[in-house]
Amino acid sequence: MDPALRQRYRTLILAAGWMFVILGVLGLFLPILQGVLFLMVGFYLLSLVSPRARLLKMRVRKRFPKAARWQDEAEAWVRRKLAERQRRKKS
């Protein structure tokens, strides 16, 4: 992969991850948004490009096993959306 393209991909993933984290924090206080789900999606995206976020994700999974199921669902949703985006881009 071209280094410039890789950097753009990393920047896009970081921006999307932080956007979901911010929405998740807002969702903890607003009844309309699903705060925990947005936080899980945001941390998954950040864990794709950040070793620190990957470590945090592993710690959360160990400490809160019930939340690991939500995390798995959020990760599956993100993978589906990224795969759909790549398919559309190739077409």
Secondary structure, 3 states (H helix, E strand, C coil): CCHHHHHHHHHHHHHHHHHHHHHHHHHHHCCCCCHHHHHHHHHHHHHHHCHHHHHHHHHHHHHCHHHHHHHHHHHHHHHHHHHHHHHHHHC
